[in-house]
Amino acid sequence: MRFTGTKTYVAGKDLMVAVNAAITLQRPLLVKGEPGTGKTELAFQIAEALGLRLIQWTIKSTTKAAQGLYEYDAVSRLRDSQLGDEKVNDVANYIRPGKLWDAFSSNERVVLLIDEIDKADIEFPNDLLQELDKMSFDVTETGETVTARHRPIVVITSNNEKELPDAFLRRCFFHYIRFPDPDTLQRIVEVHHPGIKQDLVRAALTQFYELREQPGIRKKPSTSEALDWIRLLVAEDVEPADLRESPTKVLPRLHGALLKNEQDVHLFERLAFLVRRQG
């Protein structure tokens, strides 16, 4: 069972090595990188390439680790007891399995995506250490022990919003997805826009990287934003000649797909004004 990428996902050699190493070691794959570099999509592509079901657990600031195991609905049980419902005699009727339980109890191996783990409380990763290590957990209310029938392939993503505990990091195989170089990004564009004019791609990527590398920019545009922008250029039938000006001389066409805050828009407006003034 080896991951070699898919037709719709351009995976570099180092990324494929990381995925296959995590599968061999049977350890969670912790993936970091700039937003929009394909961290979440990687889990979907691993599942597609290996023919496995994907279970996605999207983490929020209010998410608790126990919710991934199960939740006990004590309120519903109390209400049913007041109504004289006989099902209150079996506490299992009020246990709601979480995403880890779903993955552990699957009859086939699955890919488990724990998405944006750094959004949760700092204790969240530590609270999952034993379950991800031993692949089992106890259900206190029923005395049941849930053990993984097949060890899932676990992919954990992080945007580096907060540091993860060392004890958690030791149990993971780590990979940082670097922002793609121009050649790789061109391959990604061609995957999403087959048959696109090469002169348009070259002109667009030249302007894109000039914009992205401009000192002082607060929110660098990501891979996904580059794809959105090029999609708009194709839809608007923009000519490559219209993209040959540096973004410091004139704001890029349809720049709203690339610049996502007013400070960056004002930065390039000022630069373009200064260039015109000097000219």
Secondary structure, 3 states (H helix, E strand, C coil): CCCCCECCECCCHHHHHHHHHHHHHCCCEEEEECCCCCHHHHHHHHHHHHCCEEEEEECCCCCCHHHHHEEECHHHHHHHHHCCCHHHHCHHHHEEECHHHHHHHCCCCEEEEEECHHHCCCCHHHHCHHHHHHCEEEECCCCEEEECCCCCEEEEEECCCCCCCHHHHHCCEEEEECCCCHHHHHHHHHHHCCCCCHHHHHHHHHHHHHHHCCCCCCCCCCHHHHHHHHHHHHHCCCCHHHHCCCCCCCCCCCHHHCCCCHHHHHHHHHHHHHHHHHC
